[in-house]
Amino acid sequence: YEKGIPRDLWEEALENLEDPDEAILQYLRRYLPRNPDPKQKKKVIDALVRRGHGWQDIQRCLRQYGQDLEEYPEDLDG
């Protein structure tokens, strides 16, 4: 909206976005060992955030992957 892109175009683009879970899970399988130390886990989470994934999506996928999130606040998005 701020860049002057017509609303119908960005709504269409948002509708065509794929669910991010598969991309996140694939990244976790590749770069996060099953028993990572906190430093390894933070490095992977930071990389996913830099790639544009939201904290809620990352958090959900980490739980699916079997990772504990006790050391992270519930909401890092805001």
Secondary structure, DSSP 8 states (H G I E B T S, - for coil): -TT---HHHHHHHHHT---THHHHHHHHHHH--SS--HHHHHHHHHHHHHTT--HHHHHHHHHHTT---TTS-S----
